[in-house]
């Protein structure tokens, strides 16, 4: 099983140890594309802070984030699972997993990134600021920049197993499963169901959506669940206590769309 995750907007500070070693990152087929983004991002942030703030879409209060990018090559690196924070990662709580679940997380979780393309949670990276929605002056829109190298690297990473796609829409622009891989891909939407004047209403709540996705991944890891396809994933999630609604796609080569329905927000 390969689980595709979005990064977090906010990130923990860089480490104090060894600096980034780009050659050590997973998915070596992305190395050249990573180098191109890293070079332009660092150059932009060193040369023109105001332009960098505009390109990165940062408010005046977040101007300090630019300094992170000027030090990407020298700042200490930490496992990506420690760098990414926020609602989904708080619920996933990688640090509290037992050794077996931690190993499963290292082999199955892949975090998408505007700067790195995609990294495993064990890959050591520094803290940075660069979302997939950024359009760099030289390389252009990062979603488009990543599309070609991702088209080769991601099917290989997926192998012949299930792909659980939990990315936000901005990160799906970098890679969309196609053909046979798409047929064994499942996306998840979390719906909050509540009664309003005796009628059930369902809605998507962003914060709750992220937290529930983090809990789903944690549940699968701790239960050592190993669904081989979307149909088995549905059964695994139901066995874990989730209310899941799903229909097989009408055509071959289409991802499954799963709705996880929750009645209590926490």
N, C-alpha and C positions, 0 to 999 in steps of 0.2 A: 504494500500500500504506500502510495506517495501522497502526502498532504501538502497542498499549496496554501500558504498563508500570506496575508498582507503584512508589511512592516508596521511599525508604530511611528506616528508623527514625532512624538517625544522619545528621547533615547537616554539611557544611562551614560554617565561620563566614560570617556576612554579609560583604558587601564594604565597601569604604571610600568608594565613589563615590556616585552619585545614588541617592536613596531610591526605594522602590517607587512606580511609577506604575500604579495598577490599570487605568487606561484603555488601557494599552499591551499588556495581556495578550491572548493569542490567545483564540478562542472568546468574543467579546463577549456572546453570549447568556447567558453565565454571570455577567455583571457584577453583577447585583442580588443573586444568591445569594451571590457572593463577599463583597460588601459586608456582608451580614447576618452571615456567619460571622466576618469580620474584626472588625466592631464588637463583637460579643458576646465573642469570644475576648480581645481586648485589654482590654475593660472587666473581665472576670472576673479576668484575671491581675494587673491593676493594683489591683483592689479587695480581693481576698481570696486571698492566696498559698496558704493551706492548702486552701481549697475548690478552687482551680484545680488543685492537685496531685492531689486526689482525682478530679476530673472528667477530667483528662487521663490518669489511671492511671499516675502517675509514682511511683517509689520515692523514699525520702528522699534517696538519693544523686543523684537526677536533679532535685532541687528547683531547681537553677540553670537548668534549661531554661525555667522559667517566665519568667525575665528576658528571654529572646529574644522572647517574645510581647508583652511590654509595650512593646517598641521596634519593632514591625513597621512602623509608619508612617514611622519616621525612620532605621532602619538602612540601610546601603548594600545595594544589590541586585546580584546576580550572575546570570548565566545559570543556569537551573534545572539544566542538565547539569553545572554545576560544584558546585551546592549538594548534589545528591543523591550520596551515597557508598555504600559497602557492597559486598557480594559481586557482585551483578548489575552494578553500575556500574563496579566495578573490572575485571570481565571485558569489559565493553563498551568501556571506555577511550576515551571520546569525544575526549579531548585529543590522542590520537595518530593520529586519522583524517586522511587526506589531504583536500584542499580539496573534492573532488567528493563523497566519502563524507560529509564534514561537512555539506555542503548537503543531501544526501539525509536525513541524520539530523534536520536542522532542520525539514524538511517532513513527515517520516513518523512521528517518535516523539512520543507523547503520554503524559505522566506523570500518573497520577491522584493526587489529594490530598484529604485531609479539609478543608483550608483553602481551596484554590484550585479545587477541582472537578477540573480537568485543565488542564495547561499544556504547551506545547511546550518542548523542551530549550533553545531560544533565548530564551524569556521570562525577563525579569530579576525575580527574587524574593529576599527576604531569607531567612535561616535561620529556622526556626520549629519548633514541636512541636505537632502536632494530627493524630492518625490518623483514619482513616475510622470506626473503631469508637467514637469519642467521642460522648457524648450530652450536648450543652450544655443547661444549665437552661432556656433560653428556646426555642431552636430545636429541641431534641430530638435524636434520632439523626441523625448527619450523612449516613449512607447514604440515609435516607429524604428528608432535606432536598434532596439533590442529584438525586433521581430525576426530578422533573418538568423542571427546566431541562436536564438531560442528555438527556432523551428527545427534545428538539428540537435540541440543539446537536450531539450525537454523530453522528446519521445524516448531517447536513450535512458534518461533518468527514470522515466516511468516504467521501463521494462515491459512486462506483460501483465502487470497487476492493476488493481484499482487505483484511480486517481480521484482523490477527494479535494475538490476545488473550493476553498473558502475565501478566495481573494475578493477584495473590493473592486468595483468596476474600473477604476483607474489602472489597476495592475493587470487586468485581463487584456488590455491593449497590447501588452508585450508578447503574449502567447495565448492562442486559443486552440485547444485540442481539436484535431481533425481526424476524420476517417475512423479507423479501428480504435485509436486511442480515445477519441471522443465517445465511442460506444461503451467504454468502460470507465467513463468519467461521471461523477455525480457532483452537482452543486447543491448548496443548502441555503434555504431562506428560513429565518426564524420569525414566527408570527406569534404575537401576543393576542390571545383570545380572551374576551371579557364580555359579560352580559350588559347590554344597554337597553333599558326598558323591555327586558325579557327577550331581546334578540341578540344573538352572538355576533359581535363585531371583531374583526381581526385587523391588526396593524403591525407595521414594522417599526420597532423602536431601536434607533442606532446603537445606543450604549448597551442595551439589553441584548441586541443581536450579536454584538462582539463578545460579550461575556458568555453567552450561551455557546457560541462556536468554540471558545476556549475550553469550556467544560466538556463539550462533546469530544474534542481531541484528547483531553486528559482521560476521559472515561475509556476511550478506545485503547489508549496506551496502557493504562493500569490494568485493564481487563485482558490484555494480551489478545485483543480481538484481531483477527486477520481475514477480513472479508476479501474475497477475490474479485468481486464485481459489485455493481450498484445494488442488485437484488439482495446479495448477501449482506451488504452494508445496512440496508433497511432492516433486515431481521436482527442484525447485531445491535443496532441502536434501540430497537424495540425491546430486545432482551435486557438492555441496560436501563430501561425505564423511560425512554423518550417516546413521545407521541409523534409518529412520523406518517406523513401522507405522501404517497409517491405513485406515479404512473410511468410505466416504460414508455420511452419516446415512440412516436408513431412511425419513425423512419430509422433505418440503420445508420450508424455513424453520427447520432445525436446524443449529447449528454443527458443523463437523467436529472430531473429537477425535483429535489426533495424539500418538503415543508416540514419543519419541526415546530409543532404547536405547543406553546407553553401558556399556562394560565396564571402563573405567579411570577412577578418580576422581582429578581433579587440579584 
